Amino acid sequence: MVLKVELLSKEVMIKPSSPTPPHLKTFKLSFLDQNAPPIFIPLILFFHHAPADDHGRSSQLLKQSLSKVLTLFYPLAGRIKGNDLVDCSDEGALWVEARVHGFLKDVVENPLMEELEKFLPVEPSNGDGSELIVGVQINYFVDGGIAVGVCLSHKIADGLSLVNFVNAWAVTAREGDAAGISPPNFGLATSLFPPTTMDLPAGSRISPTLGMTREKIVTRRVVFDKENIAALKKSAAAKSSGVGDRGPTRVEAISAFLWKHFREAGRKKSQHVAVKKAFLAAHIVNLRAKMNPPLPDATFGNLWTLANTTITPSETNQSPDDNDDLVFQLRTSIKEINAEYVEALQNEKGQSEHLRKWHERFSTEEAEFLEFTSWCRFPIYEVDFGWGRPIWACRTSYPYKNLIILMSTKCGDGIEAWINMGEDDIWEI
């Protein structure tokens, strides 16, 4: 059954409750922002709520609190100009309200991946050329439930920044003001990673769209419960020779399991191909914790990079069980993302090398990539607008093949894997 979501409002802009001071009217993107993809990061939170006749008061509460929190997060109410800066013009956040002709429990208990984007104000893949930074869609179910869909431009923020913003908005709604929220530091990332206009050594300029695809992406959701994860950790520990007494983490064990199936599918697909491709796994690393001294989690911006590990073409001819120590390989590559690595990203030489590798990675046709990013430690289930915490939180598809997003379940013991793959490249799990 197709879920009907009826728009009640459109193209409404929520402006900050106080104007941005003149000396803050221009916000420069950092070097890492410049390399972030031109897409929107999506997040949808589902809440039990009061009867449907209370939706009018909820709308006012959410609008007023969003206006107040935008004063603190002032660049989000501005507009992106090119790949260099944000005009903090106070034009506002996009606000959309919608009526869902269905029940909250039906969506949460049996989510259909192709239906979830209906709860968002914009399509995540429509960020290229868009000046909008943040959009919100409030979805009212017939049984009183509410879904809050938020899209934030990846050109100014990473996933942790998005979750911190939504939490600040929720606190403002619950407490009535933003007085207890520490103002985020917007200038720190730019000062640490100054923007650049340099060319790549090969003459190519920064191209944040590298790796994006126009192919149809299919998203699958796989849920690992506590017992599944315990078994995967035991299996990964048995195969890994260098993880030590600590053993694999939950994220490492699930990554290794999914990597095995990805390689197996790739090995079958390339059985009759003369030139064998290399396989590469990559995990997104939060740079905040890698700096000396570490940056607070509340530091706003794109503060991430990729830790890569490569399986050579000769190894792809083996069974995935013959060379499957992804846990040790990833742990080793993540260790290389250290304070020295981060320091190199703060000067022109290190930035040039970073851009060269970035371009090389996405331009080669000789490798298959599987990329992981973990949101498992993000305080998503702490969001409370005054109706209690979410009963479920989810993502939607991204315009990238072979991207896996890991998120904790509500109870905290399990993990949901959101797997983006090409329509013609579906692999069994």
Buried (B, 14 or more C-beta within 10 A) or exposed (E): EEBEBEEEEEEEEBBBBEBBEEEBBBBBBBBBBBBBBBBBBBBBBBBBBEEBEBBEEBBEBBBBBBBBBBBBBBBBBBBBBEBBBBBBBBBBBBBBBBBBEBBBBBBBEEBEBEBBBBBBBBBBBBBEEBBBBBBBBBBBBEBBBBBBBBBBBBBBBBBBBBBBBBBBBBBBBBEEBBEEBEEBBBEBBBEBBBBBEEEBEEEEEBBBBBBBBEBEBBBBBBEBEBEBBBEBBEBBBEBBEEBEEEBBBBBBBBBBBBBBBBBBBBBEBBEEEEEBBBBBBBBBBBBBEBBEEEBEBBBBBBBBBBBBBBBEBEBBEEEBEEBBBBBBBBBEBBEEBEEEBBEEBBEEEBBBEBBBEBBEBBEEEEBBBBBBBBBBEBEBBEBBBBBEBBBBBBBBBBBBBBBBBBBBBBEEBBBBBBBBBBEEBEBEE
